[in-house]
Amino acid sequence: MTKLIFALLFSALLHAQATMHYYTAGNAFPVAKTYTCTANGTNWVCTGQANQAQAAATSQTLTLFTLPANGYVLAPPRIKTLVACTGTTTLLLTGVGLTGSSTYFAAGLTYDLKAAVANTNILNPALSVLGSNTAAATDVTVNLTSTVQNISSVASGCSFSVSFLWLVIS
């Protein structure tokens, strides 16, 4: 009986692998990647992106990476401060989303980017949805909010990371 159950499970697994194809940067597994954003005094420098000017406003949406066409986010992101931010009274990461829907995955977050760096100072938010709102390529974004000074006041060195697990279904 055990052999029969194993054979059925293995057959189902092979069938699933044969009918779903993944784009995963050269391997057959989902992509797990950490994207880092660091303030340099005038810009946000985010992994693999062109520099994004620090906004002369109390909120800003930053592009983390481009999710390819048919991209599908599989799990909630993991957000972690790498260097505590200074220069503003408050600085919160308030949302995770996509181009045109900056809170698609998670809204109302209050992750404090000024809090001391620690192994337990991380956020794993529950996502509103998985996947994507389009089959076209789209940018994955995070929202920053300062309640007093403009984002352009964030001092050089402030740094945080956001880790994602995603794949492309074809």
C-alpha positions as CSV (number, residue, x, y, z in Angstrom):
1,M,0.0,0.0,0.0
2,T,2.8,2.4,0.9
3,K,4.5,1.8,-2.5
4,L,1.2,2.5,-4.3
5,I,0.7,5.8,-2.4
6,F,4.3,6.8,-3.2
7,A,3.9,5.9,-6.9
8,L,0.7,8.0,-7.1
9,L,2.4,11.0,-5.4
10,F,5.5,10.7,-7.6
11,S,3.3,10.5,-10.7
12,A,1.4,13.6,-9.7
13,L,4.6,15.5,-9.1
14,L,6.0,14.5,-12.5
15,H,2.7,15.6,-14.1
16,A,2.8,19.0,-12.4
17,Q,6.5,19.5,-13.4
18,A,5.7,18.6,-17.0
19,T,2.8,21.0,-17.3
20,M,4.2,24.1,-15.5
21,H,7.3,25.9,-16.6
22,Y,9.3,28.3,-14.5
23,Y,11.5,31.2,-15.5
24,T,14.0,31.3,-12.8
25,A,17.2,32.8,-14.0
26,G,18.6,29.6,-15.4
27,N,17.3,27.0,-12.9
28,A,14.1,25.1,-12.2
29,F,13.3,26.6,-8.9
30,P,11.6,29.8,-7.7
31,V,13.8,32.9,-7.3
32,A,14.5,33.9,-3.7
33,K,16.3,37.2,-3.7
34,T,17.1,40.0,-1.3
35,Y,16.9,43.6,-2.6
36,T,18.7,46.3,-0.7
37,C,18.0,50.1,-0.7
38,T,20.5,52.5,0.8
39,A,20.3,56.3,1.1
40,N,23.4,58.2,-0.1
41,G,22.4,61.7,0.9
42,T,20.5,62.6,-2.3
43,N,19.4,59.3,-3.8
44,W,18.1,55.8,-2.9
45,V,20.4,53.2,-4.3
46,C,18.4,50.0,-4.7
47,T,19.9,46.7,-5.9
48,G,19.8,46.5,-9.7
49,Q,17.9,49.8,-10.2
50,A,18.9,53.3,-11.4
51,N,19.3,55.7,-8.5
52,Q,16.0,57.1,-7.3
53,A,16.1,60.7,-6.0
54,Q,15.1,61.1,-2.3
55,A,11.7,62.8,-2.5
56,A,11.1,66.4,-1.3
57,A,7.9,65.1,0.2
58,T,6.8,63.1,3.2
59,S,6.1,59.9,1.2
60,Q,7.9,58.1,-1.6
61,T,7.5,54.9,-3.6
62,L,10.7,53.1,-4.4
63,T,11.1,50.4,-7.1
64,L,12.8,47.3,-5.8
65,F,12.9,45.1,-8.9
66,T,11.0,44.3,-12.1
67,L,8.8,41.2,-11.9
68,P,9.0,39.6,-15.4
69,A,5.9,38.9,-17.5
70,N,3.8,36.2,-15.9
71,G,5.6,36.8,-12.6
72,Y,4.0,35.4,-9.5
73,V,4.9,36.3,-5.9
74,L,4.8,33.2,-3.9
75,A,5.2,34.4,-0.3
76,P,5.2,37.5,1.9
77,P,8.4,39.5,1.8
78,R,10.9,39.7,4.7
79,I,11.8,43.3,5.6
80,K,14.8,44.1,7.7
81,T,16.7,47.3,8.7
82,L,20.4,47.0,7.9
83,V,21.5,50.4,9.2
84,A,19.0,52.4,11.3
85,C,17.8,55.6,9.5
86,T,18.4,59.1,10.9
87,G,17.6,62.6,9.7
88,T,13.9,62.4,10.1
89,T,11.7,62.3,13.2
90,T,10.0,59.2,11.8
91,L,10.5,56.9,8.8
92,L,8.2,54.0,8.2
93,L,7.9,51.4,5.5
94,T,4.1,51.5,5.0
95,G,3.3,49.4,2.0
96,V,4.5,46.8,-0.6
97,G,3.0,46.8,-4.0
98,L,3.3,47.0,-7.8
99,T,3.4,49.8,-10.4
100,G,0.0,51.4,-10.4
101,S,-1.0,49.7,-7.1
102,S,1.6,50.6,-4.5
103,T,-0.2,48.7,-1.7
104,Y,-1.2,45.6,-3.8
105,F,0.5,43.1,-1.5
106,A,0.3,44.9,1.8
107,A,-1.0,48.2,3.1
108,G,-1.0,49.9,6.5
109,L,2.4,48.6,7.5
110,T,4.3,50.5,10.2
111,Y,7.8,49.0,10.0
112,D,10.1,51.5,11.8
113,L,13.2,52.1,9.7
114,K,14.7,54.2,12.6
115,A,14.6,51.3,15.1
116,A,17.8,49.8,16.2
117,V,19.2,47.0,14.1
118,A,18.7,43.6,15.7
119,N,18.2,40.0,14.6
120,T,14.6,40.2,15.7
121,N,13.9,43.6,14.1
122,I,12.2,42.1,11.0
123,L,8.8,42.3,9.5
124,N,7.1,39.4,7.7
125,P,3.7,41.0,6.8
126,A,0.7,39.0,5.9
127,L,0.0,39.7,2.2
128,S,-3.4,40.8,1.0
129,V,-2.9,38.6,-2.1
130,L,-0.3,36.5,-3.8
131,G,0.7,36.6,-7.5
132,S,0.4,39.8,-9.5
133,N,-2.3,42.1,-10.9
134,T,-1.0,41.7,-14.5
135,A,0.6,39.2,-16.9
136,A,2.8,41.9,-18.2
137,A,6.2,42.8,-16.5
138,T,5.7,45.2,-13.6
139,D,7.8,46.8,-10.9
140,V,7.6,45.7,-7.3
141,T,7.6,48.7,-5.0
142,V,7.8,49.7,-1.3
143,N,6.3,52.9,0.2
144,L,8.1,55.1,2.7
145,T,6.5,57.7,4.9
146,S,7.9,60.4,7.2
147,T,5.4,62.2,9.4
148,V,7.4,65.4,9.8
149,Q,10.4,66.0,7.5
150,N,10.7,65.2,3.8
151,I,12.2,61.9,2.7
152,S,15.1,64.0,1.3
153,S,16.2,64.6,4.9
154,V,17.0,60.9,5.4
155,A,20.7,60.8,6.2
156,S,23.3,59.0,4.1
157,G,23.8,55.4,5.2
158,C,20.2,54.4,6.0
159,S,19.7,51.0,4.6
160,F,17.1,48.2,4.6
161,S,16.4,45.0,2.7
162,V,13.3,43.3,1.3
163,S,13.5,39.6,0.4
164,F,11.0,38.0,-2.0
165,L,10.2,34.6,-3.3
166,W,8.8,34.6,-6.9
167,L,8.6,32.7,-10.1
168,V,7.3,33.0,-13.6
169,I,4.6,30.8,-14.8
170,S,4.3,30.1,-18.5
